């Protein structure tokens, strides 16, 4: 990052290559929208470049990166809620129910890879129905594998609050995924 | 009780943050409690599913797109930072309006307002078309020992409020705009008599 701050374009290219997957994964799982994740990831790195001289030396780069990504994802969620487009909780829950019904019928002879893809899509939609503040903490912990302390820094909240949000998010997710878990076990 | 404790430990167990003693206790509990075992099984299965989600692959041209946009952003910084002087006067004017509005709101509610036909010693009820929001106010009535025309139970209720009786003050706790728009009528708390004397009244808006 020091080299990036000194306008070293090669270093910036390396930095983007190294972290682009994690940023897309984080934003994509929070929004459950892959195309938008690509655009937002691009925006994250442009902001990193524009504000490269504001980076505080000694702090962890990934924390700064995830903070920017999490904030952009939050903004996008709020923008969608304002516009009331596809990001309707009821619609997502309906889609989740449909997925469970599809998976419930092994007699249709679907290939296991297709079932796995459907299962993953349903899990992604279930995550997207968890309220935003819990969802971000959940994705940072259980998908990105960040330690609790770093999540607290990224979200700007105390460590105890992070634990509480993650526990609540996991509880919600467990209830949402319960039909899928049961179907997956019986099939 | 022990089931609650067990379920509170699920998260720490999944994160491998339990102490040795906690882990031993939880394992012993799960061995003997089918419900908690099922709960933990579903909990861990759900998180396993989350863990098996595929990692997203970045599009091959993302680096190029980022570089192109970054070069452009470095040459043309965003509009907000480029034109602070144009925003400053409008922002200052807006801030001044807000400050004046807040000051007016703070000052106006404390100014005594007298409805038509009412004086400072008579109880007043102001009504408007909106839902009734009762606000207790007190006025300086001639009967300092207690309100007239009230039933004994009502007198007791009023007397219980005496420590809060600021007899000379009439305070409107409502939006002053609504107060001024209100239609003033004379009413008599707890009494149907024409007598306008009394210490307390209900003002509704």
Interface residues (C-beta under 8 A of the other chain):
Chain A: X9 X12 X13 X16 X17 X20 X21 X24 X25 X28 X29 X34 X37 X38 X41 X42 X45 X46 X49 X50 X119 X120 X123 X124 X127 X138 X142 X143 X163 X166 X167 X170 X173 X174 X177 X178 X180 X181 X184 X185
Chain B: X10 X11 X14 X42 X43 X45 X46 X47 X49 X50 X51 X52 X53 X54 X55 X56 X57 X58 X59 X62 X63 X65 X66 X67 X69 X70 X73 X74 X77 X78
